């Protein structure tokens, strides 16, 4: 046991520090810390007393207690679908300005189509939706927002194992996986209900976590 907190910097043990002194050292998630109640060095992200410190710095470690539920994620998804419908309409108008026209059929028109004619229409609509969703989610999740508009409204963020913002590449991978889950009848979302960290298939693919933030 130690008489305070110690930190390992450049293989040099520094301390002891009080807890308040420790939090003023700009500790990172993987800083090696020796606590007063342990004889082993630990990552700072494994110390529960430092969670409020990290949250104040915008780091939301997936601890288990703060994982977003299926319900909150569903509500965010509903909002995002509304946003996507606006974006898709805007994109269609832009394409029309350069001579590319596509008018999605109404429900009445869809019911009148034969199965052979319905398939290409469904594929085109799905492609337009998927591309817009991928671009939208990639930009939002790799930005300081760390999530879509719907997630922002319900105070949800997408983070990596270290609780920080994901990269553009990871956001693209996650968004592509999400689009595939939607295309295959939303089956990829069901894993939220039974995985340990409430991860959808696209979260597992991109190694991301969806957590609730306090502010």
Helices and strands as residue ranges (DSSP letters): E 5-9, E 12-17, H 19-23, E 32-34, E 42-43, G 44-46, G 48-50, H 51-56, H 70-97, H 107-112, H 115-142, H 149-153, E 156-159, H 168-183, G 187-193, H 201-206, E 209-212
